Structures are given as structure tokens and as C-alpha cells.
Amino acid sequence: MPGLKIKKTGASSCAMGHIGSVADVIAGHLPTKLATKRFSAPDYAYGFELASTNDKEALGEAIIINDICYTTATNKEAANYFQLTTSQDFLTGGIFIIPRDCNPGYIADYPMQGGTLSFEDFYRHLYQAVKKPLAFVALVEFDDFHSVAIGRPPIDNKPIFDNMDYYYPFPPTQENAVSALVIGALTDYNDPELTAINKELEVVLYHNPMDEKTFSLTHHAHALTLTQMPTSLLEVTPAMAKQVRHLLIENSTIRSIHADIYPIHAMKNLFPL
């Protein structure tokens, strides 16, 4: 892909972590042991999926970076409904974790140069370079940003995809010229050589019917939208944060991106139930 540079760093692949499972999240099920258990964001390098900085009634889209958990609150009875909340501790029903001892095995760069790169092509070329499941953490200048955010906490055993109107009172949005931090993961579930690790990755990766276009790779990413683009991941702070959203790759295009890429060889359950 002209303009997209992907280079190796020499670091080895990582064993990623998880707390709970996206399968439970999709089923609307919150395990009893997780309903009141709080975790510390500084214990992890990065994370994304579902969390609350308050109680279980506010569980929503979430990202962890720089010792802070960012969430979009889902408690309709609270004054901060559908707004950003931040805290160093959180509870979760399912979250994917990049541990602190992981180092990126690749760095990807697409400088702003007048053209755009679709998120589909970004994923495709990442996977062609790494040739195994991977996670990534990226600063992205979007030309077009297609996203959605859950508006109800998945805690009442109502499956999300069977109750879309309930969970998504606000439709997906299409925005232009958006700065964001994006954390995600992807793999090829059709590769028979990856059967074992792909089975482990079911705690974070799934087919989302909201992604309308057929795409060969299974992917999942959240974006923390920002008021300005920092020069490095270390500079992401609550002062510049706006909202956590689920990224939809269809019609999402990139003006520029800098991404740390983490090849994955195993998943580790950080809080066995």
C-alpha cells in the first residue's frame, strides 16, 4: 500500500489478557463475580471493550490508556448519561487487555499526504505483514469516522443483537475530520493453522452485524475521540477526551495513522470466574 509503512521492531509476540468475555457482553450477561468487582487501570498498559467507572448500571464502551479508564456512561437515570467518565478504577463485564510487559512487534505509519486510506485496507495490509492475530494501539486522524455507542448496560440477559433498538437508542454517526485514539484486535478465523489461538480470541473477537460489508478478517476496535491530536500515546489525557465509540470500518477512512502493533500468540484470563 503506497504511503503505509510497516516495520518490525524485533519484539516477540505477546500473551494478551482478558477479564470476562465479549460473549457474555453480547448475551447481556454480567457474571455475579464481576458485578461489583473493581479493577485498577494502572495495572494494565491498554484495554478496550466494556467498563464502568461507576456501577454496573453504567457499563458502556470503554478504553484504558495511561492509567485511566475512559467510558461512555449508560445509566439513563444519571446526570452523565451517554457522556464520558474517567477513573483509575473500573468494573467490567468483558475487557481485552494489553499487559504492561508487552512490546510492539511492528510500527505502522501512514503520514498525512493528501490521500486517504480506508480502515479496511489498513487492516488488510497489517494482517498481510504480521500474518497472525494482532492487537494495535493507534493515533488516527480520520477523514471519515463511522461509529456507534451502546446506550444501555448489557446486564439483564437481553442479547444485544436481538434487542438492537433497546441497546442502541442513538443511531450510528458519520463524522468528518475526527482525531482519535483507537485500540483494537483482528484475526483470520478462516485460517486452519490458527484454530487454537482463534478459539482463545473468542473472548474479544466476534462477527458484528452492524458491520454491513463482508470482510475476510474478524475485527473489533474502540475509539476515544479527542479534541486535538497528541504527538504520542503518552500525551493522551482526560482533558482532551470526548467520547468512547465502537468503530465501524465501513466508510471509515484515514488521513494519517501511527500504530503500535502487537502480534498475539495466547490469551490469559486475568480474573477466572
N, C-alpha and C positions, 0 to 999 in steps of 0.2 A: 504494500500500500504506500504510494508516494507520500512522503511527509510524516508518516507514522514510523518512529524509530523504537525498536525493542531491543534492549541489550541485556546480556547476562551479567550478574554481579558476582557469581561464584558461590553464593549461599545455597545450602541444600534445601530440599523440600521440608514442609512443616507438618506437624500433627496439630490440627486445629481443634478448638474446643467448642462445646455447646452446653447450654443449660436448657433443659426441657427440649421440646421438639416442635418444628413448624407443623407437623402432622396434627398435634394436639391443638395448635392455634387454629388451623383450618377447620378442625372439628368443633371449634368453640369450647374446647375443654380445658379447664385450668386445674392441673393436679393439685390435690389438697396440700401437699408439702410445699408447693410454690406459692400458695395464695397469700401468705404473709411473710415469706422468707425474703430478706433483703440482702442484696449483694453490693460489693464495693467496686465502682467503676475503676479506681486506680489499680485494681488487681489485674487489669487486662489492658492490652495495647489498643485494640479496636473491637467493635462489635456492632451488630445490627440485627433487627427483626422487631420483636415486641417487648415493650417495657413500660413501666410507670414510675415516676418519681414520687408519686403519692400512694394511692392504694389500688387494689385490683380493678375498681370501677373506672379507672382512668387509663388502663392499658391501651397503648396505641403504637404507631410507627416509632421506631427508636434507632438511635445511633450512639455509639460510645467512641469518644476520641479525647485525648489529652486529659484523662482523669475525670471526665464529665459524661454523664448520660443525658442525652437530649431526646425528648419525646414530644409527640403531638397528643395532647390530652383528650380523652374520650368520655369523660364523665359529664353527661348533659346537665346535671344539676349543679355543676361547679361554675364559678365565675370565669375560669380559664378554659372553658370548653373549646376544643379544637385550636388551642393556642400552644405555643412552645413552652415546655417546662424543662428545667435543668436541675441536676443534683449530682453529688458524688456517690449516692447510693440509690438503688432501684430494686424493684421486684419485676419478675418476668414470667411469662408462660412458655417462652421459647426464644432463645437468642443464640446467634452464631458468634463465636469469639476467636479473635486472632491473639494468641498469647504473647506475652512480653518477650519470650525467648525466641520468637520467630524473626528472621530477617528476610527481606525481599530477595527472591532469586532472580528477578528481572526488573528493569525500569522501562516504562513506556512513555514516550513523549510525542505529542502532536502540537507543534507550535502554531500560534495564530498567524496565518499567512494568506488570508483572503478566501480560502476554500473551507469546506466543511466535511466532516466525517460522520457517517451515520453510526449510531451506537451498535447496530448490528454488525457493521464492518469492523468496528473496534473489537467486539467480542470475537468475531471470526478470526481476525489476524492475531489476536492474543493467543487464542487456542492453538492456532497453527504453529506459533512459535514455541509454546510451552509443551504442547502435546500431552497434557494431563490435567486433571481437575485443578482449579486455581481460585484463589481469592485475590481481591485487589482493593486498594485504597487510593482514591484519586481526587485531585482538584480539577474541576471541569468548568470551562466556560461553554455553556450551551448556546447554540444558535436557536434551537427549538427544544423545549423541555416539556415532555408529556408525562404526567404523573397523576397519582391519586393518593388519598389517605383514608384509612379506616376511621369511621366516626362513632363506632360503638365498641366496647371491650368484648372480646370473644371469650366469655366466661360462663355462659348459660347453656352450653351444649347445643347451641344452634349452629350447624355447619355454615361457614361463611359463604361458600359458593352456592348454597341452596337458599340463602337469605340475603341476596345482594342488596336489595332495597333497604333492608334493615341496617346492614353494616355500612353501607355507602350512601348516606343521605346527601352527600355532595358529589357531583359527577367528576370524572377526570378533567384535568385542566391542560390546556396547551398554552405555554408561555414562551416569550422570546427573550433572548439576551439575559439568561439566568446564570449566576455564579453559584457553584455548589461543591460540597464535599460529597463524594459518592463512595460507598462501601458495598461490595457485592461478591458473588461467587458464581462459577459456572463449570459445567462439565458436559461430556457427551454420553448420554445414557444409552446410546446405540452401540457403543464400543464394547465388544465382549471381553476385551482384555481389562476393562475397568470395572467388572461386575462387583468385585468385593468392595472397593472404595466407594463406588457409586451407591451401594446399599447403605453404607455408613452416612453418605451425604444426604440421604432422605430426611435427615433431621433439619435440613435447611433448604434443599432444592426440590421444586415441585413444578408441575405444569399449571400455569396461571391462566384461566380462561379470559382474563382481561387483556392479555397479550393476544391480539387478534391474528396477527400474521404468523404463519407457520415458520418455525426457525429450528434448525437442527440441534442447536445447543440448548440445554436446560440452564436457566439463569435466574438470578434473584438479586436485586440491589435496592438499597435505600439511598436517598439523597437528603442532605441537610442544606437547604438553600441559605445563601449568605448575602449580606448587604454589600459586600466587597470581596474581591479575590485576594486572599493572603498569598504571600510569596512562598510559604511552606506549610506543610501539615501542622507543624508545631505552633503556628500562629492562629489556628482556628480557635476562637473563643466565643463564649455566650454573647458577648457584646455585638458580634457580627452575625449571629444566627437568627434565622427567621422561622422555619418550619421543617419538620421531617416528613418526607413524602416517599411513597413507593414509586420507583422509576419504571415507566412503561417504555420499552425500547422502540416500539413503532412510532415513527415520526419524531424521535429524539435525535438531534444532530449536534455535533461537537464543533466548536470553533477552535478550542485548544484543550489539551489534557496533559497532566503529569501524573503518572500512576506507579505505585509500588505494587509489584505482582508477587504473589506467594503461592508457588506450587504446593499441592496438598497430597500427602501420602497416607494420612489416617485422621480419624476423628476421635476425640477424647471427651467422654461425658464428665463434666466438671461438677455435677451435682446429681449423682444417681438417686433415682426415686425408689 
